[in-house]
Amino acid sequence: MPGKIKVLLVDDHAVVRAGFKLLLSTSANIEVIAEATRGEQAIHLYSQLHPDIVVMDLSMPGIGGLETIRRLRQRDEQARVLVFSVHDQQVFVHRALHAGAQGYISKNSAPHILTEAIEKLLQGDIYVESGLSGESVLDSGEYDCRQLVDNLSAREFDIFRLLAMGLTTRRIAEELCLGYKTVANYATQIKKKLRASSVAELTRIAISLEILQR
């Protein structure tokens, strides 16, 4: 009889991890073998334990979810990553899959979706929750913005989103465990890439692409 599917669970909220672990424990075929609170720890545990599937959030302190996916896939091209995120906008799905994830579901999905997605990824399939993969209708201006945002690196995208949310440079530095000057330099570069002269313009772009809600 084949062994259980070994899962590494990555989320910086202990209560959320506990809920996911309880949910997965209802499946006789799945076992959570380790938990991580941030990307750096997830990469270390992956190298040690070689789980079958990594189930992870995108919004975490440190290097963040997108960069974690990229590094995991860089170390092991066979790594299977399922994103389980509160973000259900298409831009997040697109960036996660582009970084190397094979699956994406939202935290608002029905309980059985998580176990179904894990099993699909183990079989080598791509799994995106129904309703998350369709393309929204964009006018030419919004389409241009999407192209510009797609050109941001994983780190730049994380900082862009936090700037658009109204966080200060100092707060972002604390959130991502980066130096103040490093974040300030990123902010300048992001504005240049997105052709924005202010944080208000970054917020407008984020809202137009549904990265932020109105």
C-alpha positions in Angstrom: 0.0 0.0 0.0 1.5 3.4 -1.0 2.5 5.8 1.8 0.7 9.0 2.8 1.2 12.2 0.8 3.8 14.2 2.8 2.9 17.9 3.1 4.9 20.8 4.3 2.6 23.6 5.5 3.8 27.2 5.3 1.9 30.1 6.8 2.9 32.7 9.3 -0.3 32.5 11.4 -0.3 29.7 13.9 -4.1 29.6 14.1 -4.4 29.2 10.3 -1.8 26.4 10.3 -3.7 24.6 13.0 -6.9 24.9 11.0 -5.3 23.6 7.8 -3.6 20.7 9.7 -6.9 19.7 11.3 -8.6 19.8 7.9 -5.9 17.7 6.3 -6.0 15.2 9.2 -9.5 14.2 8.0 -7.9 12.6 4.9 -6.4 9.1 5.4 -4.0 9.8 2.5 -2.4 13.0 3.7 0.1 13.7 6.5 1.5 17.1 7.5 5.1 16.3 8.3 6.3 19.9 9.1 5.2 23.5 9.4 7.1 26.7 8.6 6.2 30.3 9.4 8.3 31.9 6.6 9.9 31.2 3.3 13.5 30.8 4.5 12.4 28.2 7.0 10.3 26.4 4.3 13.3 26.1 2.0 15.4 24.7 4.8 12.8 22.1 5.8 12.2 21.2 2.2 15.8 20.4 1.7 15.8 18.2 4.9 12.5 16.4 4.6 11.7 16.3 0.8 7.9 16.6 1.2 5.6 15.6 -1.7 3.7 18.8 -1.7 4.3 22.3 -0.2 1.1 24.1 0.7 1.8 27.7 1.3 0.5 31.2 1.7 1.8 34.1 -0.3 1.8 36.9 2.3 4.6 36.2 4.8 7.4 38.1 6.4 10.9 37.6 5.0 11.4 36.7 1.4 7.7 36.3 0.8 5.7 33.6 -0.9 6.5 34.3 -4.5 10.3 34.4 -4.0 10.0 31.2 -1.9 8.3 29.4 -4.8 10.9 30.6 -7.2 13.8 29.4 -4.9 12.2 26.0 -4.2 11.8 25.3 -7.9 15.3 26.6 -8.6 16.6 24.0 -6.1 14.3 21.2 -7.2 12.5 21.5 -10.5 10.2 18.6 -9.4 9.0 20.6 -6.3 5.2 20.7 -6.2 3.8 23.9 -4.6 0.2 24.6 -3.9 -0.7 28.2 -3.0 -3.5 28.5 -0.5 -4.1 32.2 -0.2 -6.6 34.8 0.8 -5.9 36.6 -2.5 -8.3 35.5 -5.1 -7.5 38.1 -7.8 -6.2 36.8 -11.1 -2.9 38.8 -10.9 -1.9 36.8 -7.9 -2.7 33.5 -9.6 -0.8 34.5 -12.6 2.3 35.5 -10.7 2.3 32.4 -8.5 2.1 30.1 -11.5 4.7 32.1 -13.3 7.0 31.7 -10.2 6.6 27.9 -10.5 3.6 26.9 -8.4 1.5 24.1 -9.9 -1.7 24.9 -8.0 -3.7 27.9 -6.6 -6.8 27.9 -4.4 -8.3 30.5 -2.1 -8.8 30.3 1.6 -12.5 30.8 0.9 -12.7 27.6 -1.0 -14.8 24.6 0.1 -13.0 22.3 2.6 -12.7 19.4 0.1 -10.9 21.6 -2.5 -7.7 21.6 -0.5 -7.4 17.8 -0.4 -8.5 17.5 -4.0 -5.8 20.0 -5.1 -3.1 18.2 -3.2 -4.0 14.9 -4.8 -4.1 16.5 -8.3 -0.6 18.0 -7.8 0.8 14.6 -6.7 -0.5 13.2 -10.0 1.5 15.8 -11.9 -1.5 18.0 -12.8 -2.0 21.7 -12.6 -4.8 22.7 -10.3 -6.4 26.2 -10.2 -9.6 26.6 -8.3 -12.6 27.2 -10.6 -13.3 30.9 -11.1 -9.7 32.0 -10.4 -8.2 31.3 -13.8 -10.4 33.3 -16.2 -9.2 36.6 -17.7 -11.0 39.8 -16.7 -11.9 42.3 -19.4 -9.4 45.2 -19.3 -9.4 48.4 -21.2 -6.2 49.3 -23.0 -4.9 51.4 -20.1 -5.4 48.6 -17.6 -3.8 46.1 -19.9 -0.8 48.3 -20.2 -0.6 48.5 -16.4 -0.9 44.7 -16.1 2.1 44.3 -18.5 4.1 46.7 -16.4 3.2 44.9 -13.1 4.1 41.6 -14.7 7.6 42.9 -15.3 8.1 43.4 -11.5 10.3 40.9 -9.7 8.7 38.9 -6.8 10.2 41.2 -4.2 9.2 44.3 -6.2 5.6 43.0 -6.4 5.4 42.4 -2.7 6.7 45.9 -1.9 4.4 47.5 -4.6 1.4 45.8 -3.0 2.3 47.0 0.5 3.0 50.6 -0.7 -0.4 50.6 -2.5 -2.0 49.5 0.8 -0.6 52.6 2.4 2.2 51.2 4.5 5.2 53.4 5.1 8.6 52.6 3.9 9.7 51.9 7.5 6.7 49.7 8.2 7.4 47.7 5.0 11.1 47.3 6.1 9.9 45.8 9.4 7.3 43.6 7.7 9.7 42.1 5.2 12.8 42.2 7.4 14.7 44.5 5.1 16.7 47.6 5.6 14.9 51.0 5.4 17.2 52.2 2.5 16.7 48.9 0.7 13.0 49.4 0.7 13.3 53.1 -0.3 15.4 52.1 -3.3 12.9 49.4 -4.3 10.1 52.0 -4.0 11.9 54.4 -6.3 12.5 51.6 -8.8 8.9 50.4 -8.6 7.6 53.9 -9.3 9.9 54.2 -12.3 8.9 50.8 -13.7 5.2 51.5 -13.3 5.5 55.1 -14.5 4.0 56.4 -11.3 5.0 59.6 -9.5 3.3 58.9 -6.2 2.0 56.2 -3.9 -1.5 57.4 -4.8 -0.8 56.4 -8.4 0.5 53.0 -7.2 -2.8 52.5 -5.3 -4.8 53.4 -8.4 -2.9 50.8 -10.4 -3.4 48.2 -7.7 -7.1 48.9 -7.6 -7.5 48.8 -11.4 -5.9 45.3 -11.5 -8.0 44.2 -8.5 -4.8 43.7 -6.4 -6.6 45.9 -3.9 -10.3 46.2 -3.4 -12.0 49.6 -3.8 
